[in-house]
Amino acid sequence: MPQVIKAKTPAAPADVAPRRALVDQYCVTCHNARLKTADLLLDQLDLNHLGDHGEIAEKVVRKLRAGLMPPTGARRPDPATLESLTRWLESELDRNAITHLPAPGLHRLNRTEYANAIRDLLALEVDATKFLPGDDSTRGFDNIAGALTMSPALMEAYLSAAGKISRLAVGDVSAARQEVFDVPADTAQNYHIEGLPFGTRGGTLIKHQFPADGEYSFKVKGVTGYFQRVLGGIKGEQLEVTVDGERVKLFDWDKEISNTTGNGKSTPPVAIKAGLHTVGVTFLATNDIPATELNKPFQRTMNTPGIDSRVPVLPARRPGVD
């Protein structure tokens, strides 16, 4: 167990007296037991044992450093005096702080830990693989201390990721952008996918962090074979696009998608608030009949691009977010 040491040395009376006079003159007039402004009772703050009131003292320091105390319009000491008081409070807090010995060593967050930290700190879901280079955590070596070292190049990657994620968190977007999400060609298209509406088959469910309030459109493309022909010979299919479970467009596959030679079709613009939303793309299960035969068919029904055109199969799609 690490040794814990806590300083108990009280401040010298000669140091406390002028600080106490400053606090009484400029702070206690509002923050006292009678007015209870912001529930901060500085008339009861014992400057001789500031370490015992660390939470209150930290709050005072933050207000002083931000220039919020004394408030605008109230009497204020000269800047040098205010800076001296702030530095004294900080030094007393440091002197009375709890110290853990030995000090903890450096621990570099792997990509999973980094994504979890961003989620907890900013309420922002990010894919860390888009921001950080591959590391030993991808090979299952999270617990090997030697694999968690920090190099200058890796530090630059973390700084670059911090800038990009910060802009994403505040919605700093000034130009149109596009994201593409490919469904693997061997994805089973015959069965319901968890998270999509009941009565649908196949498709994909995308969790996407929309960078700003605005209008977004969603282009859906069909899987193509040779000569850019959209695959799937079964007619009458309908393709649904949803945002957070609400339908934004229902495509007639035969009239709007299959005749586009893989160029696809876009939904009308949809107003979406910045933040994390779920986009769903799926077929209505109009031709989906549960298999009851003894020999079950393979779930993979696509063999692109060399599929035999004489074998009718259900159409599939490759969605993108514009």
Order of alpha helices (4+ residues) and beta strands (2+ residues): beta-alpha-alpha-alpha-beta-alpha-alpha-beta-beta-beta-beta-beta-beta-beta-beta-beta-beta
